[in-house]
Amino acid sequence: MKLQLKTIDTGAEGNTLGHMKYGGKFSCFTVELPWLDNKPFISCIPAGLYECEKHLSPKFGHCILVKNVAGRENILIHIGNYKRNTKGCILPGRSFVDMDNDGLIDVTSSGDTMAKLRSVLPEKFQLEIRRTI
């Protein structure tokens, strides 16, 4: 079974919002950077199929490593609620809310959501990203 992510880009000044699911076992929302041609540190990653594995990051703790992203490295699914918490990674959360009133949608309860996501995933799996731009 694949982890699936369907997203929509809200524009170059905005962010990319998504819905992630793992079969009938798990579902959450995501925030990423906008699509800016896969440029490192300022863009979300391209649509595609990626090999992933559970990972322990010195900075982000228990997270998920997304492997073989063309032109990019160290792409993670990690805890974070705001667009400013990512430099190209995927942030999972329970719901969409503009928590800091900056006009951008954020995700809530990222820590709890990440723990639940990791609890249903095997050590290695595939992530399929489909983008609506």
KOLSETI-803723 format. One record per residue (C-alpha): chain; y, x, z. Coordinates in nm, 3 decimals. Each point is the difference from the previous one (the first is absolute). Layout:
<vogus>
<cadena=A | y=Y | x=X | z=Z> .
...
</vogus>
This chain:
<vogus>
<cadena=A | y=0.000 | x=0.000 | z=0.000> .
<cadena=A | y=0.350 | x=0.124 | z=-0.089> .
<cadena=A | y=0.317 | x=-0.017 | z=0.206> .
<cadena=A | y=0.237 | x=-0.191 | z=-0.228> .
<cadena=A | y=0.380 | x=0.013 | z=-0.007> .
<cadena=A | y=0.215 | x=-0.229 | z=-0.216> .
<cadena=A | y=0.370 | x=0.082 | z=0.002> .
<cadena=A | y=0.339 | x=-0.101 | z=-0.136> .
<cadena=A | y=0.296 | x=0.235 | z=-0.034> .
<cadena=A | y=0.331 | x=-0.145 | z=0.123> .
<cadena=A | y=0.209 | x=0.251 | z=-0.198> .
<cadena=A | y=0.122 | x=0.360 | z=0.014> .
<cadena=A | y=0.221 | x=-0.064 | z=0.304> .
<cadena=A | y=-0.266 | x=-0.206 | z=0.174> .
<cadena=A | y=-0.363 | x=0.055 | z=0.081> .
<cadena=A | y=-0.347 | x=-0.095 | z=-0.115> .
<cadena=A | y=-0.171 | x=-0.282 | z=0.189> .
<cadena=A | y=-0.373 | x=-0.057 | z=-0.008> .
<cadena=A | y=-0.299 | x=-0.196 | z=0.117> .
<cadena=A | y=-0.305 | x=0.208 | z=0.096> .
<cadena=A | y=-0.350 | x=-0.136 | z=0.054> .
<cadena=A | y=-0.351 | x=0.122 | z=0.060> .
<cadena=A | y=-0.231 | x=-0.281 | z=-0.106> .
<cadena=A | y=0.011 | x=-0.282 | z=0.253> .
<cadena=A | y=0.009 | x=0.246 | z=0.291> .
<cadena=A | y=0.366 | x=0.105 | z=-0.002> .
<cadena=A | y=0.340 | x=-0.093 | z=-0.141> .
<cadena=A | y=0.351 | x=0.134 | z=0.064> .
<cadena=A | y=0.339 | x=0.063 | z=-0.160> .
<cadena=A | y=0.141 | x=0.336 | z=-0.111> .
<cadena=A | y=0.333 | x=0.173 | z=-0.061> .
<cadena=A | y=0.049 | x=0.298 | z=-0.230> .
<cadena=A | y=0.286 | x=0.171 | z=-0.178> .
<cadena=A | y=0.115 | x=-0.152 | z=-0.333> .
<cadena=A | y=-0.155 | x=0.103 | z=-0.329> .
<cadena=A | y=0.196 | x=0.305 | z=-0.124> .
<cadena=A | y=-0.245 | x=0.144 | z=-0.255> .
<cadena=A | y=-0.231 | x=0.153 | z=0.263> .
<cadena=A | y=0.262 | x=0.257 | z=0.106> .
<cadena=A | y=-0.113 | x=0.174 | z=0.321> .
<cadena=A | y=0.167 | x=-0.112 | z=0.324> .
<cadena=A | y=0.202 | x=-0.284 | z=-0.161> .
<cadena=A | y=-0.257 | x=-0.218 | z=-0.182> .
<cadena=A | y=-0.306 | x=-0.205 | z=0.078> .
<cadena=A | y=-0.320 | x=0.121 | z=-0.168> .
<cadena=A | y=-0.122 | x=-0.136 | z=-0.334> .
<cadena=A | y=-0.241 | x=-0.286 | z=-0.040> .
<cadena=A | y=-0.357 | x=0.119 | z=-0.030> .
<cadena=A | y=-0.329 | x=0.063 | z=0.173> .
<cadena=A | y=-0.002 | x=0.265 | z=0.273> .
<cadena=A | y=-0.263 | x=0.159 | z=0.219> .
<cadena=A | y=0.096 | x=-0.023 | z=0.368> .
<cadena=A | y=-0.131 | x=0.113 | z=0.336> .
<cadena=A | y=0.087 | x=-0.043 | z=0.363> .
<cadena=A | y=0.218 | x=0.287 | z=0.114> .
<cadena=A | y=0.159 | x=0.145 | z=0.313> .
<cadena=A | y=0.355 | x=0.117 | z=-0.075> .
<cadena=A | y=0.188 | x=0.231 | z=0.239> .
<cadena=A | y=0.314 | x=-0.210 | z=-0.063> .
<cadena=A | y=-0.133 | x=-0.357 | z=-0.042> .
<cadena=A | y=-0.325 | x=0.001 | z=0.200> .
<cadena=A | y=-0.288 | x=-0.213 | z=-0.126> .
<cadena=A | y=0.080 | x=-0.101 | z=-0.355> .
<cadena=A | y=-0.152 | x=-0.011 | z=-0.349> .
<cadena=A | y=0.025 | x=0.276 | z=-0.261> .
<cadena=A | y=0.048 | x=-0.116 | z=-0.361> .
<cadena=A | y=-0.145 | x=0.270 | z=-0.225> .
<cadena=A | y=0.076 | x=0.122 | z=-0.351> .
<cadena=A | y=0.336 | x=-0.169 | z=-0.053> .
<cadena=A | y=0.129 | x=0.165 | z=-0.320> .
<cadena=A | y=0.291 | x=0.234 | z=0.072> .
<cadena=A | y=-0.006 | x=-0.077 | z=0.372> .
<cadena=A | y=-0.169 | x=0.123 | z=0.317> .
<cadena=A | y=-0.041 | x=-0.109 | z=0.361> .
<cadena=A | y=0.027 | x=-0.371 | z=-0.083> .
<cadena=A | y=-0.104 | x=-0.211 | z=0.300> .
<cadena=A | y=-0.028 | x=-0.353 | z=0.123> .
<cadena=A | y=0.163 | x=0.046 | z=0.340> .
<cadena=A | y=0.190 | x=-0.173 | z=0.278> .
<cadena=A | y=0.363 | x=-0.088 | z=-0.070> .
<cadena=A | y=0.210 | x=-0.313 | z=-0.009> .
<cadena=A | y=0.300 | x=0.093 | z=-0.215> .
<cadena=A | y=0.054 | x=0.141 | z=-0.351> .
<cadena=A | y=0.162 | x=0.302 | z=0.169> .
<cadena=A | y=-0.338 | x=0.075 | z=0.168> .
<cadena=A | y=-0.158 | x=0.102 | z=-0.332> .
<cadena=A | y=0.050 | x=0.272 | z=-0.257> .
<cadena=A | y=-0.248 | x=-0.152 | z=-0.246> .
<cadena=A | y=-0.275 | x=-0.132 | z=0.227> .
<cadena=A | y=-0.118 | x=-0.358 | z=0.069> .
<cadena=A | y=0.098 | x=-0.174 | z=0.326> .
<cadena=A | y=-0.221 | x=-0.291 | z=0.115> .
<cadena=A | y=0.116 | x=-0.284 | z=0.225> .
<cadena=A | y=-0.071 | x=-0.352 | z=0.121> .
<cadena=A | y=0.296 | x=-0.181 | z=-0.157> .
<cadena=A | y=0.322 | x=0.047 | z=-0.199> .
<cadena=A | y=0.333 | x=-0.012 | z=0.190> .
<cadena=A | y=0.335 | x=0.177 | z=-0.037> .
<cadena=A | y=-0.025 | x=0.140 | z=0.354> .
<cadena=A | y=0.304 | x=0.228 | z=-0.014> .
<cadena=A | y=0.226 | x=-0.232 | z=-0.202> .
<cadena=A | y=0.056 | x=0.254 | z=-0.280> .
<cadena=A | y=-0.083 | x=-0.248 | z=-0.277> .
<cadena=A | y=-0.346 | x=0.153 | z=-0.064> .
<cadena=A | y=-0.329 | x=-0.160 | z=0.095> .
<cadena=A | y=-0.199 | x=0.190 | z=0.267> .
<cadena=A | y=-0.353 | x=-0.047 | z=0.136> .
<cadena=A | y=-0.078 | x=-0.090 | z=0.361> .
<cadena=A | y=-0.273 | x=0.126 | z=0.235> .
<cadena=A | y=-0.091 | x=0.299 | z=-0.215> .
<cadena=A | y=-0.193 | x=0.181 | z=0.275> .
<cadena=A | y=-0.224 | x=-0.297 | z=0.077> .
<cadena=A | y=-0.045 | x=-0.072 | z=-0.370> .
<cadena=A | y=-0.105 | x=0.359 | z=-0.074> .
<cadena=A | y=-0.252 | x=-0.007 | z=0.284> .
<cadena=A | y=-0.154 | x=-0.322 | z=-0.136> .
<cadena=A | y=-0.006 | x=0.135 | z=-0.356> .
<cadena=A | y=-0.176 | x=0.319 | z=0.107> .
<cadena=A | y=-0.253 | x=-0.199 | z=0.203> .
<cadena=A | y=-0.129 | x=-0.189 | z=-0.308> .
<cadena=A | y=-0.002 | x=0.289 | z=-0.248> .
<cadena=A | y=-0.282 | x=0.249 | z=-0.055> .
<cadena=A | y=0.081 | x=0.373 | z=0.023> .
<cadena=A | y=0.043 | x=0.024 | z=-0.380> .
<cadena=A | y=0.095 | x=-0.281 | z=-0.239> .
<cadena=A | y=0.208 | x=-0.087 | z=-0.305> .
<cadena=A | y=0.353 | x=-0.143 | z=-0.011> .
<cadena=A | y=0.100 | x=-0.205 | z=-0.304> .
<cadena=A | y=0.375 | x=-0.048 | z=-0.045> .
<cadena=A | y=0.139 | x=-0.260 | z=-0.241> .
<cadena=A | y=0.377 | x=-0.006 | z=-0.046> .
<cadena=A | y=0.221 | x=-0.282 | z=-0.126> .
<cadena=A | y=0.329 | x=0.154 | z=-0.109> .
</vogus>
